[in-house]
C-alpha cells in the first residue's frame, strides 16, 4: 500500500510481534485465570490483537521469505518481554542461548544475499 511505503519494515514487525504475543497472553489469561463475562471479553480482546498481528505482518513491505526470518528474530525478543510483563517470568539461560541462535538464524535468513 502506498500509504505505508515510508515506514521502515522493522516497525511493522515490532507491532505485529507485540500484537501476536499480547494476543496469545490474553487468550492464555482467559483460559486459565478467568471465567464468565471476563473470559469472553478477554477472548474477544485476544482475537482482535491476533487479527492485528496478521494485518501488520502482511503490511510490511518485504518479500514473505525476508519477513519470516526477521519476524522470527523479532518474535523471540518480544516474546521474552511480554512473558515478563504479563507473567513475571524471566528467560532462563537455555532460553537465552537458544534465543541467540534463533535471532542469529533470523538475521541470516533476512540479510544474507545469495549470489
ABEGO torsion letter per residue (X at the ends): XAAAAABBAAAAAAAAAAAAAAAAAAAAAAAAABBEAAAAAAAAAAAAAAAAAAAAAAABBBBAAAAAAAAAAAAAAAAAAAAAAAAGBBBBAAAAAAAAAAAAAAAAAAABBBX
